[in-house]
Amino acid sequence: MELKARTVVEGFLSGLHRSPLRGFSVEFAEYRQYLPGDDLTAIDWRVYARSDRHYVKKFEEETNLECHVLLDVSASMGYRGAAPLTKLEYASVLAGALAYLMHRQRDATGLIAFDDRITFRLPAGARGGHLHAVLLALERLRAGRTSNVAQPLRQLAEALVKRSLVVLISDLLDEPGAIIKGLRHLKARGSDVVVFQVLDPDELTFPFQGAANFRDVETGEAVLAESAAIRPAYLRELAGLTGRFDRELRGAGIDYLQLDTSKPLDLALLAYLASRQRRK
Amino acid sequence: MSFLFPAFLLGAAAIALPIVLHVLRRNEAPDVPFTAVKLLNRSPLDGRRRRRMQDWILLAARVAALLLLAAAFARPYLQSAGNPSLRVVAVDRSYSMGAPGTFERTLAMAREAVDAAARGERVAIVAFDDRAELIAPPGGRAEAQAALAGLQPGFGDTRYAPAVRMGVELAGGADARLILVTDMQRSGWAEEEPPIVPDTLRIEVREVAGPAGNLAVTHVRRTAGGAGVGIRNSGAHPGAGTARLLLDGVAVASTPFNVPAGERVDVQIAHKMPERGAAVVQIDDEEGYPADNSRHLVLDPPARGRILVAGADAAEPAFYVTRALTAGEVVEGVEIRGIPAAALGRDRPEEMSESRAVVLLSTRNLDRRGQERLAEFVRAGGGLLVAAGSEVDPGVLGTAMGWPEFSAVEEAAGASRLAATDLRHPIFRAFGPLAANLGQVRFTHTWRVRAAEWQVMARFTDGAPALLERQEGAGRVVLFASDLERRWNDFPLHPSFVPFTVEAVRYIAIPAGAKREYLVADAPPDTGGAPGVHFLEGTGDRVAVNVDTRESSPAGMSGDEFMAMLRPDGGAQPPPAHVQAEQTEARQGFWRYGLLLMLGALVAESFVGRR
């Protein structure tokens, strides 16, 4: 898991997040001669007065940001269609990558796994051995029961005492109203919220053929249908669901990204980080 | 509902096949684990339900198609119930029904007959005089009553046979009842071929009482001193009255008359008749038939002309034919001239062009000019009667008229007789039932003519055409395939020879429209079939149309006499039950509808299956 997470993260480490506590707890690292393009506010005028040369101060970034990764481990996350990984495996690699990234930025990272309740919780920590604990926990996660995303969101909102970065990784195949309400609540309490919706290509394209008895992996409910006949309606429903998430979450200032488990994770992350960088 | 071949219904067991397949196929759908089943359930177009519904429609269509196929092969039919399913009411509308009060009684009886129809029994109305007309096709009683409301007596004479034949045709072999409402005139069976009536058609006659007597004007002729009028009294008491002469609608003279019961008298109405115009003679007869109380006459001079009879003998050409035509008076005022055939090319061209017809009994010495004149004459509208014989060379005739097939005409020897095949043809119409007398003539030699371009009116008993007709340009050609001069047969010695020859020559010499006096039944269409004087369209000729005086006699007959005139269908035993069933099934033909419905079910199956 550590290897996977490192592989994903290496190469684009220039900041997952802005520090929500700007100017707090920064340490001076060294001086560097001014180069065209450097921020003028970074020029140390005292040194200039002493040496008649332009030097800029360089700081070592260090925050006490807490990042909480909420990982959906419901039964639906164990689904694997045409993709090489189950959604849970894909989501675990993503969570590991994020934890590694946070660790590299010396932020505290916590992990919460849930299905219809919280099944595993690792408090946020930034020590050297903490990353290993997170990755080990991710390695041991297994898909569980039915999902209820809103419940852990509520619990987390109650537990958070200071503003944090909350990353939700789920397929979001649950009641969208309750999920959006929970995320808004977190956002309202000052946390920065990022949502990754992980979907299998089968869920995105519904490639099934002929008559089939579709059985829900969580509830066991079965629907007998002619695939070709029901495909357009299903895709419309899915587009409506994801469109609602995209519209309402972005409207609340929450980042929302849909991930296809058949696509490389690093490319997806890169695209997301690039867009986030542009908004900085 | 019965079936002709019920064993085929076992084929209906094949419906088990689609049912089993349906059940098996339903279980074929594999279990597919999926995550977003909630979204499937939430889909507004529920494919699962539609699929289920489509499955049932498909199953129903397939089962229906198999059932219909089995039923069609089993040939279903409906056995008729005890009551006939069709009632045909035939109403006499001849002019004898125009006597005061007669037609009102006729309609009342017809309405009773319609109202007596059983529930589910269809009713048809036929109006008849000398022909039968279907005025209400088989249907409900209301339509039949409506058709009766518009019925009026006409000017035709009574003929029962057309009405009976139409009843037979409408019944189509099924059980039916034909009710004739008529005054039962005996003349209605005169000269009629008795119709064949199947056992399944029950015939009833409802007699309408007619008048006790009738006075009728039977003929009017121009005479030296005025008009000669024939008046017949068909009643049991003497009749008297005044005959009036009207010229162009104005009464100009009259004369009293007395007619003993059952007698006919000729009276003269003295008046200087004009050269041209129209005359009508009227009498008064308040009790009898109004239509025969007047008779019309055209005073215009008859068209002149001649008929050339071209024979072989220069001294006495065409002895028998010439005598027959002279005795029979083909057309009033027309001269009959016998000439040798060679004269057709020698005489002045006007000799032929002023003639109305040529009877060709020989082609001896008929030179090229004569042949050309003959062909031109016919194509210009002249009539030609050709009688075969040793004096007629078919090759010459074929060359003259442009009939190449005549080079192949052969002479056949052997005894045979003549049989008219088209008794309605004008040549045979005058014979009536006596046309059978033509069969007494014995023929020893005949021509064998290929009748491809000819219409055959009579054949020899060996099947070869005997009397043929064709149109040649504007003219009409009649070919008699044997001799008329007693060389190949003994025809001239038979009483039928004169009327046959006269009618044949009259037929070719008088094209339609050239006749000046018609009976209602034969009147040209532009006269409307109503008595009176009419101008023909096209020629502008004035013609008189009169009623047929055979209808003037109210002599009736009993119901038994009427029924005796009918010919039961051979008196044969009723066919066996299976034959009756086959006939009924063939008539109903339900299997066709079954196959059509099956095709419809398959089309529906295909349509639903594609969705």
Interface residues (C-beta under 8 A of the other chain):
Chain A: S76 Y79 D171 L173 D200 D202 E203 F208 G210 A211 A212 N213 F214 R215 D216 V217 E218 T219 E221 A222 V223 L224 A225 E226 A229 I230 P232 A233 Y234 R236 E237 L238 L241
Chain B: E28 A29 P30 D31 V32 P33 F34 T35 A36 V37 K38 L39 L40 N41 R42 S43 P44 L45 D46 G47 R48 R50 R51 R52
